[in-house]
Amino acid sequence: MPEYSSNMYVDKQDQLEKIEAVCLPDELIRAVFDLKGRGTGFLGITDKRIVYFDKEFMKNRKALVSIPFSRISSVASEDSSGFFIQKGFLVSDTLALTLAGGEVKIFEFRGGEKAHLAHMIIMEHML
């Protein structure tokens, strides 16, 4: 059974249950974000990795994909006119992760504040 962060963020309970099913016994769930766009359904962040549901994995197959933090080389948010708004929150709802080897994964959130929160949680584990 995974553990839960005291300040865990969850958009949808059914998505949390899918993340719980693939977590290691001592893994701490930090957040589960509902995503928009056609490629992914949600993004989970634990203390060890990110987990996302890829509806277009290997063409017509669906898969739950895990990326350990050690394989992420950079985290970026798209600059959409001004980049920052009041109090430093990102305007963009798009988060890009560059993986070791140069592959880039794009995640589109339902709001810039959620993209910013995901960015901050990921950076806490990378730095």
C-alpha positions as CSV (number, residue, x, y, z in Angstrom):
1,M,0.0,0.0,0.0
2,P,1.5,3.4,-0.9
3,E,1.7,6.3,1.4
4,Y,0.1,9.7,0.9
5,S,1.6,13.2,1.2
6,S,-0.1,15.3,3.9
7,N,-0.7,18.0,1.2
8,M,-1.5,15.6,-1.7
9,Y,-3.4,17.1,-4.6
10,V,-5.9,15.0,-6.5
11,D,-8.2,16.0,-9.3
12,K,-10.1,12.7,-9.7
13,Q,-10.4,9.7,-7.3
14,D,-10.5,7.1,-10.1
15,Q,-7.1,8.3,-11.4
16,L,-5.6,8.2,-7.9
17,E,-6.8,4.5,-7.7
18,K,-4.9,3.7,-10.9
19,I,-1.7,5.3,-9.5
20,E,-2.2,3.4,-6.2
21,A,-2.3,0.1,-8.1
22,V,1.2,0.6,-9.5
23,C,2.9,2.1,-6.5
24,L,5.6,0.4,-4.4
25,P,4.7,-0.3,-0.8
26,D,6.9,2.6,0.5
27,E,6.1,5.1,-2.3
28,L,4.7,8.4,-1.4
29,I,2.0,9.8,-3.7
30,R,2.3,13.6,-4.0
31,A,-0.3,14.5,-6.7
32,V,-2.5,13.3,-9.4
33,F,-3.5,15.8,-12.1
34,D,-6.2,15.4,-14.7
35,L,-4.8,16.4,-18.1
36,K,-6.4,17.7,-21.3
37,G,-5.4,16.8,-24.8
38,R,-5.7,13.7,-26.8
39,G,-2.5,11.8,-25.7
40,T,-2.7,11.5,-21.9
41,G,-5.4,11.3,-19.4
42,F,-3.6,12.0,-16.1
43,L,-0.2,12.6,-14.5
44,G,0.7,11.2,-11.1
45,I,3.7,12.4,-9.1
46,T,5.3,10.3,-6.3
47,D,8.5,10.7,-4.4
48,K,10.3,8.4,-6.8
49,R,8.8,9.0,-10.3
50,I,6.1,10.4,-12.5
51,V,3.4,8.1,-13.8
52,Y,1.1,9.0,-16.7
53,F,-1.6,7.3,-18.7
54,D,-0.7,7.3,-22.3
55,K,-3.7,6.6,-24.6
56,E,-1.5,6.5,-27.7
57,F,1.3,4.2,-26.5
58,M,2.7,2.2,-29.4
59,K,0.0,3.5,-31.8
60,N,-3.4,2.1,-30.7
61,R,-2.4,0.7,-27.3
62,K,-2.9,2.2,-23.9
63,A,-0.3,2.1,-21.2
64,L,0.6,3.4,-17.7
65,V,4.1,4.8,-18.1
66,S,6.6,5.4,-15.3
67,I,9.6,7.8,-15.6
68,P,12.0,7.9,-12.6
69,F,13.2,11.4,-11.6
70,S,16.7,10.3,-12.4
71,R,15.7,10.0,-16.1
72,I,14.4,13.6,-16.3
73,S,17.0,16.1,-17.3
74,S,14.9,19.3,-17.5
75,V,11.5,20.7,-16.6
76,A,10.0,23.6,-18.6
77,S,6.8,25.5,-18.9
78,E,5.8,27.1,-22.2
79,D,6.3,30.9,-22.4
80,S,2.9,32.2,-23.4
81,S,3.0,36.0,-23.4
82,G,4.6,37.2,-20.2
83,F,5.5,33.8,-18.7
84,F,4.8,35.0,-15.1
85,I,1.7,36.6,-13.6
86,Q,1.1,37.9,-10.2
87,K,3.0,36.2,-7.4
88,G,5.1,34.2,-9.8
89,F,2.5,31.8,-11.0
90,L,2.9,30.5,-14.5
91,V,0.5,31.5,-17.2
92,S,1.0,28.4,-19.3
93,D,-0.9,25.2,-18.8
94,T,1.8,23.2,-20.6
95,L,4.7,21.4,-18.9
96,A,7.5,19.8,-20.9
97,L,9.9,17.2,-19.4
98,T,13.1,16.5,-21.3
99,L,14.3,12.9,-20.6
100,A,17.7,11.5,-20.7
101,G,18.4,10.9,-24.4
102,G,16.6,14.0,-25.5
103,E,13.0,12.8,-25.8
104,V,10.5,15.5,-24.7
105,K,7.2,14.6,-23.1
106,I,4.5,17.4,-23.2
107,F,1.7,17.5,-20.6
108,E,-1.3,19.9,-20.9
109,F,-3.0,20.7,-17.6
110,R,-6.4,22.1,-16.9
111,G,-5.0,25.5,-15.7
112,G,-1.7,27.2,-15.3
113,E,-1.7,26.9,-11.5
114,K,-1.8,23.1,-11.8
115,A,1.1,23.1,-14.2
116,H,3.0,25.4,-11.8
117,L,2.3,23.0,-8.9
118,A,3.4,20.0,-10.9
119,H,6.6,21.9,-11.9
120,M,7.4,22.7,-8.2
121,I,6.8,19.2,-6.9
122,I,9.0,17.6,-9.6
123,M,11.8,20.2,-8.9
124,E,11.6,19.3,-5.2
125,H,12.7,15.8,-6.1
126,M,15.2,16.7,-8.7
127,L,17.2,19.3,-6.8
